[in-house]
Amino acid sequence: MTATQTAETVHERLAGANSTLLLTSSFTDEQHCTELLHPSDAAETNVLWVSYTKSPDQQLRRWREHTDERPAEMGIVSVEDSTRSVAAETGGSSGPGGPSLPETNAPVETVNSPNDLTGLGIRITEFLADWEENDNRTVVCFDSLTALLQYVELETAYEFLHIITGRMAKTDAFAHFHMDPEAHDEQTVEIVTSLMDAVVEVDANGDESIRSRKS
């Protein structure tokens, strides 16, 4: 990868990337996460959250703090604790696809075990397939790889990410994957980086640097 130093916007600098690693601590990730979800183009964007660390209503609340616009399509794949009480927390009702968030009717798909990567992959793929035929850009937030790696070995996570990033590229979706660099050794970060088209690294001051693959 090579450093990118231009006056272009983050979206312009990530043009052509389908998978981006967002290297940042949980204290500095919110603004950059939402920016990568293209809230300014909400009406032409499908948004999918894959969450190990936040409940569905927390993800939606974070979006609404940045824009009042609703995405063209939206969905959530929520892992383990974050969905066990989703209906109780949000007043959502269960349906054929599981509970949905009130007001938005955004479908919430549940993965009950955090190490069930087969189930997780199936649910992500279903959303990508459902949205593939519309004319909107699909963007995905995976929050987070640091949480995922608490439950599975690096080799298992690597194989899963290899498949998922390939599916993102096939459907021309754009995904960013949260990872806290302070929670991992350099080798782990580099192995995950090797799967990505680009890396956005945010320091403690909120300043960012972007690296992308050579064209």
Contacts in CASP RR format, 6 or more apart in sequence:
PFRMAT RR
TARGET T0000
AUTHOR 0000-0000-0000
METHOD contacts of the structure
MODEL  1
MTATQTAETVHERLAGANSTLLLTSSFTDEQHCTELLHPSDAAETNVLWV
SYTKSPDQQLRRWREHTDERPAEMGIVSVEDSTRSVAAETGGSSGPGGPS
LPETNAPVETVNSPNDLTGLGIRITEFLADWEENDNRTVVCFDSLTALLQ
YVELETAYEFLHIITGRMAKTDAFAHFHMDPEAHDEQTVEIVTSLMDAVV
EVDANGDESIRSRKS
1 193 0 8 1.000
1 198 0 8 1.000
1 199 0 8 1.000
1 211 0 8 1.000
1 212 0 8 1.000
1 213 0 8 1.000
1 214 0 8 1.000
2 211 0 8 1.000
2 212 0 8 1.000
2 213 0 8 1.000
2 214 0 8 1.000
3 209 0 8 1.000
3 210 0 8 1.000
3 211 0 8 1.000
4 13 0 8 1.000
4 210 0 8 1.000
4 211 0 8 1.000
4 212 0 8 1.000
6 13 0 8 1.000
10 32 0 8 1.000
10 35 0 8 1.000
10 36 0 8 1.000
10 200 0 8 1.000
10 208 0 8 1.000
10 210 0 8 1.000
11 38 0 8 1.000
13 198 0 8 1.000
13 210 0 8 1.000
13 212 0 8 1.000
14 20 0 8 1.000
14 36 0 8 1.000
14 174 0 8 1.000
14 197 0 8 1.000
14 198 0 8 1.000
14 200 0 8 1.000
14 210 0 8 1.000
14 212 0 8 1.000
16 197 0 8 1.000
17 174 0 8 1.000
17 196 0 8 1.000
17 197 0 8 1.000
17 198 0 8 1.000
17 212 0 8 1.000
18 165 0 8 1.000
18 166 0 8 1.000
18 168 0 8 1.000
18 169 0 8 1.000
18 172 0 8 1.000
18 173 0 8 1.000
18 174 0 8 1.000
18 175 0 8 1.000
18 197 0 8 1.000
19 165 0 8 1.000
19 166 0 8 1.000
19 168 0 8 1.000
19 169 0 8 1.000
19 174 0 8 1.000
19 175 0 8 1.000
19 176 0 8 1.000
19 177 0 8 1.000
19 195 0 8 1.000
19 196 0 8 1.000
19 197 0 8 1.000
19 198 0 8 1.000
20 36 0 8 1.000
20 174 0 8 1.000
20 175 0 8 1.000
20 176 0 8 1.000
20 177 0 8 1.000
20 196 0 8 1.000
20 197 0 8 1.000
20 198 0 8 1.000
20 199 0 8 1.000
20 200 0 8 1.000
21 145 0 8 1.000
21 176 0 8 1.000
21 177 0 8 1.000
21 179 0 8 1.000
21 192 0 8 1.000
21 193 0 8 1.000
21 196 0 8 1.000
21 198 0 8 1.000
21 199 0 8 1.000
21 200 0 8 1.000
22 29 0 8 1.000
22 32 0 8 1.000
22 33 0 8 1.000
22 36 0 8 1.000
22 176 0 8 1.000
22 177 0 8 1.000
22 178 0 8 1.000
22 179 0 8 1.000
22 200 0 8 1.000
22 202 0 8 1.000
23 179 0 8 1.000
23 180 0 8 1.000
23 181 0 8 1.000
23 189 0 8 1.000
23 199 0 8 1.000
23 200 0 8 1.000
23 201 0 8 1.000
23 202 0 8 1.000
24 32 0 8 1.000
24 178 0 8 1.000
24 180 0 8 1.000
24 181 0 8 1.000
24 200 0 8 1.000
24 201 0 8 1.000
24 202 0 8 1.000
24 206 0 8 1.000
25 180 0 8 1.000
25 181 0 8 1.000
25 182 0 8 1.000
25 204 0 8 1.000
26 53 0 8 1.000
26 180 0 8 1.000
28 202 0 8 1.000
28 203 0 8 1.000
28 204 0 8 1.000
28 206 0 8 1.000
29 178 0 8 1.000
29 202 0 8 1.000
30 62 0 8 1.000
32 200 0 8 1.000
32 202 0 8 1.000
32 208 0 8 1.000
33 62 0 8 1.000
33 141 0 8 1.000
33 143 0 8 1.000
33 176 0 8 1.000
33 178 0 8 1.000
34 62 0 8 1.000
34 63 0 8 1.000
34 65 0 8 1.000
34 66 0 8 1.000
36 139 0 8 1.000
36 141 0 8 1.000
36 174 0 8 1.000
36 176 0 8 1.000
36 200 0 8 1.000
37 45 0 8 1.000
37 47 0 8 1.000
37 63 0 8 1.000
37 139 0 8 1.000
37 141 0 8 1.000
38 45 0 8 1.000
38 137 0 8 1.000
38 139 0 8 1.000
39 63 0 8 1.000
39 66 0 8 1.000
39 67 0 8 1.000
39 69 0 8 1.000
40 67 0 8 1.000
41 137 0 8 1.000
42 67 0 8 1.000
42 69 0 8 1.000
42 70 0 8 1.000
42 71 0 8 1.000
42 72 0 8 1.000
43 69 0 8 1.000
43 70 0 8 1.000
43 71 0 8 1.000
43 72 0 8 1.000
44 72 0 8 1.000
44 135 0 8 1.000
44 136 0 8 1.000
44 137 0 8 1.000
45 71 0 8 1.000
45 72 0 8 1.000
45 136 0 8 1.000
45 137 0 8 1.000
45 138 0 8 1.000
45 139 0 8 1.000
46 71 0 8 1.000
46 72 0 8 1.000
46 73 0 8 1.000
46 74 0 8 1.000
46 131 0 8 1.000
46 134 0 8 1.000
46 136 0 8 1.000
46 137 0 8 1.000
46 138 0 8 1.000
46 139 0 8 1.000
47 63 0 8 1.000
47 71 0 8 1.000
47 73 0 8 1.000
47 74 0 8 1.000
47 75 0 8 1.000
47 138 0 8 1.000
47 139 0 8 1.000
47 140 0 8 1.000
47 141 0 8 1.000
48 74 0 8 1.000
48 75 0 8 1.000
48 76 0 8 1.000
48 77 0 8 1.000
48 124 0 8 1.000
48 127 0 8 1.000
48 128 0 8 1.000
48 138 0 8 1.000
48 139 0 8 1.000
48 140 0 8 1.000
48 141 0 8 1.000
49 56 0 8 1.000
49 59 0 8 1.000
49 75 0 8 1.000
49 76 0 8 1.000
49 77 0 8 1.000
49 78 0 8 1.000
49 140 0 8 1.000
49 141 0 8 1.000
49 143 0 8 1.000
50 76 0 8 1.000
50 77 0 8 1.000
50 79 0 8 1.000
50 120 0 8 1.000
50 124 0 8 1.000
50 140 0 8 1.000
50 141 0 8 1.000
50 142 0 8 1.000
50 143 0 8 1.000
51 59 0 8 1.000
51 76 0 8 1.000
51 77 0 8 1.000
51 78 0 8 1.000
51 79 0 8 1.000
51 82 0 8 1.000
51 141 0 8 1.000
51 143 0 8 1.000
52 79 0 8 1.000
52 80 0 8 1.000
52 82 0 8 1.000
52 114 0 8 1.000
52 143 0 8 1.000
52 144 0 8 1.000
52 147 0 8 1.000
52 148 0 8 1.000
53 82 0 8 1.000
53 143 0 8 1.000
53 144 0 8 1.000
53 147 0 8 1.000
54 62 0 8 1.000
54 82 0 8 1.000
54 143 0 8 1.000
55 78 0 8 1.000
55 82 0 8 1.000
55 83 0 8 1.000
55 86 0 8 1.000
55 89 0 8 1.000
56 76 0 8 1.000
56 78 0 8 1.000
56 82 0 8 1.000
56 83 0 8 1.000
56 86 0 8 1.000
56 90 0 8 1.000
56 101 0 8 1.000
56 106 0 8 1.000
56 108 0 8 1.000
57 86 0 8 1.000
57 89 0 8 1.000
57 90 0 8 1.000
57 101 0 8 1.000
59 76 0 8 1.000
59 141 0 8 1.000
59 143 0 8 1.000
60 101 0 8 1.000
60 104 0 8 1.000
60 106 0 8 1.000
70 104 0 8 1.000
72 134 0 8 1.000
72 136 0 8 1.000
73 130 0 8 1.000
73 131 0 8 1.000
73 134 0 8 1.000
73 136 0 8 1.000
74 104 0 8 1.000
74 106 0 8 1.000
75 106 0 8 1.000
75 107 0 8 1.000
75 108 0 8 1.000
75 109 0 8 1.000
75 127 0 8 1.000
76 101 0 8 1.000
76 106 0 8 1.000
76 107 0 8 1.000
76 108 0 8 1.000
76 109 0 8 1.000
77 109 0 8 1.000
77 110 0 8 1.000
77 111 0 8 1.000
77 120 0 8 1.000
77 123 0 8 1.000
77 124 0 8 1.000
77 127 0 8 1.000
78 86 0 8 1.000
78 108 0 8 1.000
78 109 0 8 1.000
78 110 0 8 1.000
78 111 0 8 1.000
79 110 0 8 1.000
79 111 0 8 1.000
79 114 0 8 1.000
79 120 0 8 1.000
80 111 0 8 1.000
80 112 0 8 1.000
80 113 0 8 1.000
80 114 0 8 1.000
83 99 0 8 1.000
83 108 0 8 1.000
83 110 0 8 1.000
86 92 0 8 1.000
86 99 0 8 1.000
86 108 0 8 1.000
86 110 0 8 1.000
87 93 0 8 1.000
87 94 0 8 1.000
87 99 0 8 1.000
90 99 0 8 1.000
90 101 0 8 1.000
90 102 0 8 1.000
91 102 0 8 1.000
92 99 0 8 1.000
92 100 0 8 1.000
92 101 0 8 1.000
92 102 0 8 1.000
93 99 0 8 1.000
93 100 0 8 1.000
97 107 0 8 1.000
97 109 0 8 1.000
98 107 0 8 1.000
98 108 0 8 1.000
98 109 0 8 1.000
98 110 0 8 1.000
99 108 0 8 1.000
99 110 0 8 1.000
100 106 0 8 1.000
100 107 0 8 1.000
100 108 0 8 1.000
101 108 0 8 1.000
109 123 0 8 1.000
109 126 0 8 1.000
109 127 0 8 1.000
111 119 0 8 1.000
111 120 0 8 1.000
111 123 0 8 1.000
114 147 0 8 1.000
114 148 0 8 1.000
114 150 0 8 1.000
114 151 0 8 1.000
115 151 0 8 1.000
115 152 0 8 1.000
117 152 0 8 1.000
117 156 0 8 1.000
117 157 0 8 1.000
117 160 0 8 1.000
120 160 0 8 1.000
121 160 0 8 1.000
121 163 0 8 1.000
121 164 0 8 1.000
124 140 0 8 1.000
124 164 0 8 1.000
124 167 0 8 1.000
125 167 0 8 1.000
128 138 0 8 1.000
128 167 0 8 1.000
128 168 0 8 1.000
128 171 0 8 1.000
128 173 0 8 1.000
129 171 0 8 1.000
131 138 0 8 1.000
131 171 0 8 1.000
132 138 0 8 1.000
132 171 0 8 1.000
137 172 0 8 1.000
137 173 0 8 1.000
137 174 0 8 1.000
138 171 0 8 1.000
138 172 0 8 1.000
138 173 0 8 1.000
138 174 0 8 1.000
139 173 0 8 1.000
139 174 0 8 1.000
139 175 0 8 1.000
140 168 0 8 1.000
140 173 0 8 1.000
140 174 0 8 1.000
140 175 0 8 1.000
140 176 0 8 1.000
141 175 0 8 1.000
141 176 0 8 1.000
141 178 0 8 1.000
142 175 0 8 1.000
142 176 0 8 1.000
142 177 0 8 1.000
142 178 0 8 1.000
143 178 0 8 1.000
144 177 0 8 1.000
144 178 0 8 1.000
144 179 0 8 1.000
144 180 0 8 1.000
145 157 0 8 1.000
145 161 0 8 1.000
145 177 0 8 1.000
145 178 0 8 1.000
145 179 0 8 1.000
145 192 0 8 1.000
146 178 0 8 1.000
146 179 0 8 1.000
146 180 0 8 1.000
146 183 0 8 1.000
146 184 0 8 1.000
148 157 0 8 1.000
149 157 0 8 1.000
149 184 0 8 1.000
149 188 0 8 1.000
152 160 0 8 1.000
154 188 0 8 1.000
154 191 0 8 1.000
157 192 0 8 1.000
158 191 0 8 1.000
158 192 0 8 1.000
158 195 0 8 1.000
161 177 0 8 1.000
161 192 0 8 1.000
161 195 0 8 1.000
162 195 0 8 1.000
164 175 0 8 1.000
165 175 0 8 1.000
165 195 0 8 1.000
165 196 0 8 1.000
167 173 0 8 1.000
168 174 0 8 1.000
168 175 0 8 1.000
176 200 0 8 1.000
177 192 0 8 1.000
177 196 0 8 1.000
179 189 0 8 1.000
179 192 0 8 1.000
181 189 0 8 1.000
181 201 0 8 1.000
193 199 0 8 1.000
197 212 0 8 1.000
197 213 0 8 1.000
198 210 0 8 1.000
198 211 0 8 1.000
198 212 0 8 1.000
198 213 0 8 1.000
199 210 0 8 1.000
199 211 0 8 1.000
199 212 0 8 1.000
200 208 0 8 1.000
200 209 0 8 1.000
200 210 0 8 1.000
201 208 0 8 1.000
201 209 0 8 1.000
201 210 0 8 1.000
201 211 0 8 1.000
202 208 0 8 1.000
END
